[in-house]
Amino acid sequence: MFRKLFLFATATTTAFAIACGDGSKNPSSPSGVSNGSTSTTDAAADGSTLKATPPEPVSPANNSTVEDASNIVLRVNPSTLKFTNGIQLRYRFQLLNGSTVVREFATGGRTWTLNELEINTSYNWRARAEAKGAFGPWSPTWTFRTPDEPEGYMRPGELYDPLYKGETVGKRIGATAFVKGKGVHILTQGGRVEYRLPDTVQSGEFSMLVTNLRTNTEGIKTKIMSMAEGFSDITTNDRRMTVEKRGDPAGIIAWRFISYLGAVDTVGAQRVKREFNPAKTYLWTASWRNQRFEVRIVEGVPNGKEIYRFGKPYKGPYNPDPHIAWVGGPPGRSGMNSGSVDGMIVRQVWLSNRPRPAFANR
């Protein structure tokens, strides 16, 4: 009986030693482990150093086509630590074109919102958990495809109107006509396209592509684009924004922007002349961000030559309610001379707190 107990104790001790060691005479401590408080170890076969499960991709669905190339949310379910809880995990996302990483992002959450992707393009993506300098295995790689250029829309915080497809999400007023494949033709100073935005865009940009633009046009204070609060006279509206290409003197660029605490505009020598070629395309952009209003004109897209840029700081919020925007602009109390720039053809209208996407420059 005594002999059997002795043999059992010896066998148990030997088994414990084997379980705790690696078979060598001087087993080393696992790398990265501190009193059992983390779940890191030496690199696994896949290179990972964090004992965690890979996060599970949720959306966009694998091999799907997303609806909007300018607003894609990558989402994963959480990783699970194999041994220790209580560690704050971060997640690293990678966006790939083929096998090439084109963007990367680390976050304490489990989502990543992507903007301004190329249209009609396939992308791969994956994610992994990270903590205290260690990283877990990558998730399965999923694929999505961006759509071709989206249809026009007007939603809270954003307006996109291609116009060259022969329709608008706004309202045509006065003498206008669609030119197939080119945009909306503003035939007279009274013609314009009007947008009543769902809510106020307090910070952002308003931009459009303009062709058939001549240096010498009719009118005095004629507008390329404008915004206001409601529908009162644009000349006296106290939240107006007007960007003008004047006909008298010909080719003069002038603008005005009125926020809650006052106006900024061009005065005197700040009103400069530019020559325009009707055969060329011009990107006109008015932006109001970080308390600065600025107008920029680029000749040619997408990588054209900047021919105008000027801006000024402003005070207080820009808070029209309701927020109305126009291609061109309504005539003010001075009559048609202060309406739209006649003859111009406009397409790819963008108004948003986000930068203009690449697809809007076609």
N, C-alpha and C positions, 0 to 999 in steps of 0.2 A: 504494500500500500504506500509506504513512504517513498519507495523507488519510483512509483508511477507519478506521484505528486511532483517530485523533483524533476522528472523528465518533462512534465507539462509546463512547469515554470520556466525551464530552459528554452523550450520551444517558443513560448510566448514572448520572452525577451528578445530572441533572435528575430522573430517576425516584426516586432516593433522597430528594431534597428534597421531592418531592410526597408520598411515603409518610410522612415524618416530620412534615410540617406539615399545616395545615388549609386551605391555599390562600390565607391572608392574608399580608400582608407581615410582620406581627409575631405569629406563632403563639404562643398562651399554653400553659403547661404544664398537663397534665391535673390537675384538682382532686383532692386527697386521695391522690396518689401520692407516695411518699417513697422514692427510689432503687430503685423496683421491688419494695419489700418488702411492699406490701399490694395488695389487689385492689379498691380503692375508686376511684370516678370520679365525675364529675358525674351528677346524677340521670338515669336512663333514662326512656324514655317512660312506663313504669309507676310511676315515682317512686322506684324502688330505687336505692341508692347503693353496693351491694356486688355485684361481678361474680361471682355465684354462681348455681348452678341452684336452682330452688325445691325444697324437700324434698318427697319423695313420701309422701303419706298411706298408711298401712298398715292401721290398725285404729282404731275399729270399721269394718267394711266399709261402703262407701257405700250409703246407703238401707236400712241394716239396722235391726233392733230389738234393743237390747241386753237382756241377761237381768236386770241388776240396776242400778237407778237410783242406787244408793248406792256403786258401785265400778266406775267406767268408766275405762279406760286409753287415752288417745289416744297413738298411736305413729306416727312418721314414719321413713323412710329418710333417710340423711344428704344434705345439700347438697354440691355439688362446686364448689370455687373454680375459676374459669376460667383464672387465670394463676399464682397463687402458692399453694403449699402451706405447711404449718407454722403457719398462723394458727388459733387456737383459736376455733371457732365456738360460739355460743350459739343457742338456738332459742326463738322467741317464739310461743306458742300463743294463739289467740283462740277463745272459745266465743261463738256468736251465736244469738240468737233472732230469726229473720228476718234483718234487716240490722243489728240492734242488738247491740253487743258487751256481753255480760252478765258475762263473766269473762275475765281475761288473765293469762298466766303466762310468765315467762322462765326458762330453765334451761340448764345445761351439758350435760344429757342430751337424749334424743330422745323422752321420754315425759312425760305429764302425767296424774296420777290425779285424777279428778273424783269428788266426794262430794255427796250431798244435792241432786241435781237433782229438778226437778218430775217427777212420774210422768206417763205418757201424753202426752209432749210431744216435739215435733220440735226438734232443735238442729242448727245448722251449725257447722263448725269448720275452721280453717286454721292454717298455721304458716309461718314464714320463718326464714332464717338471719340472724344479726347478728354483727358483729365491729367493735370499736374505734369505736363510734358510727355505723357504717354498717349498712345492712340490705339484704338481697336481696329478690327478688320473692316474693310470697305463693304458697303451694302452691295447687293446686285446692281449692275448697271442697267438703267432703264433708258428708253429712247422716246423722244417726242419730236413732232415736226411742227414748225410754225406755218401759219396759213399764208396764202398770198395776201396782198393788200386788203385790209378789212373794208367792209361797207361803212358808209358814213354813220355817225352816231352823235348824239348830244346827251350827256349824262352828267350827274353831279361832279363838278370839278374838271370836266373835260369836254371839248368839242373837236370833232374831226369831220371834215366835209370835203370829199375828193372833187366834186363839182364837174369833172371832165366826163363823168359817166352819164350826164344828161339828167341829173336829179340833184336835189339838195335836201338837207335835213333842216334848213332854215326856211325863210319865206322870201320869195322874189317880189320886189316892189318896183314899179315904174318900168322903164324900157330896158329889158335885159333879154338875152337869148343864149341858149346853150350851143356851144360849138363842139361837135363830136370829137372826143379825144383831146380837147384843149382846155375846156373850162366854161365858165359863165362870162359872157360878153356884156360889159356895162356900156350900153349904147348911148346914154345921155347922162347929164349931170344929175338927173332925177332917179336914175336906175341904181339899185342896190340890192344886197341880200341881207336880211335881218335875222338875228339869232336872239331869242329870249332864253338865257341860260337858266338851267334848273336851280342853281344857287350862285352865290358870289364867289368869284375867283379873286381872292385878296392878294395873291402873289403868284406870278406866273409869266406867261408870254403869249402873244397873239402874233401869228405869222402866216404868210401865204406866198405862193408863187405867182408872179405877175408877168404876162407877156403882152405884146402889142402895145407897149407903153412908149408914148412919144414925149419928147422934151417939151414941145409946144402944144398945149391943149387949151381948150376953152376954160373960162372961169378964173376966179381969183384964189379963194381959199379951198380949192378942191381936194378931196380926201382919198387916200388909198385905203385906209381903215379907220374905224372909230369905235368908241364905247361910251356908254353913259348910264346914268341912273334913270330908268324909266324912259318916257317918251316926250318929256318937255323939250323946249327949244334947245338944240345942241349948242347954240351960241352962248347960252346963259346957264346951261346945266352945270351944277356944282360938283359933279363926279365925272366930267367928260375927259376923254382921251381922244385926240385927233392927230393923225399923221398925214401930212399934206404933201402932195406934189403939185405945186401951183402952176397955173398957166400964165399968170401975170404978176411978176416977171416969170418968164418961162423957165421951168426946170428947178425952181427954188424948193428946197426941202425945209419944212417948218413943222413944229409939233407943240402940243400942250398936254399936260397931265395934271389933273386936280385930285388930290387926296383929301383926307379929313381935315388936315391942318394947312391947306393952301395949295398953290399952283406952282409948277415949274414949266418953263417953256423956252423956246428959242427967241432971242431978241437981237436986233441989229445985225452985226457981222456974223452972228451964229447961224443965220439963215443963208445957206450956201447953195450954189447951183451945181447940178449934175446933168450930164448929157445921157440920154437914154436911147437905145436902139430897139425899135419895135420887134425885130427878129430875135432878140435875146430874151432869156428868162432871168428875172430878178427875184431873189428871196428877200422879202421885207419882214423885219421882226421888230416888234415893240415889246420890251420886257420891263417888268416892275418886280424886282426882287431885292431883298436886303436893303430896303429904303433907298434904292436907286432906280430911276427910270432911264431907259436907253433905247435908242432907235439904231438899227443896223441894216444896211443894204448890201447884199452880195450879188454880184453879176455872175450868173452861171451856177448850176447845181450838179452834183452835191458839193464839189470842192472848188468853188468859184473864187473870184477876186473881190475882196471887200472894197466897196467904193464909198461907203459912208458909215461912220459910227460916232455918235455923240449922245451924251446923257448927263443927268444932274441928280444929286441927292434930293429926296423928298422926305417930308415928315408925316407921321401919322399913318393909319391904315388906309388902304384903298377899299372902300366898302359900299359900292352902289347896291341898292336893293329896290327894285329888281335890277339885275345886271344885264344890259342889252349890248350886243356887239353887231357891227355891220362890216360887210365888204363894201368899201366906199363909205357913204354916210348920208344922212338926211340933210336936205337944205335947211339952213338956219334962217334967221329973220332977214338976212341980206339977200335971200332968194337963191335961185339955182347956181349963182356964182360960188356958193359955198357948199355945193353938193359933192357928188362923186367925180373922180377923174374919168372923163368920158373916153370910150374906146378901149380901155384896158380889158384884158381877159385874165381871169383869176381862177386858180385851181389849188387844191391841197391846202385848205384852210385848217389851221391848228390853233386852239386856245386851251391852255392847260397850265396847272402848276408844275407839270413835268416838262422836261426839254423836248423839243420837236424830235419825233422818231425818224429813223432812216427811211422807212417806207413812204413818208410824206414828201420826200424830195424827188419822187419820180414824175 
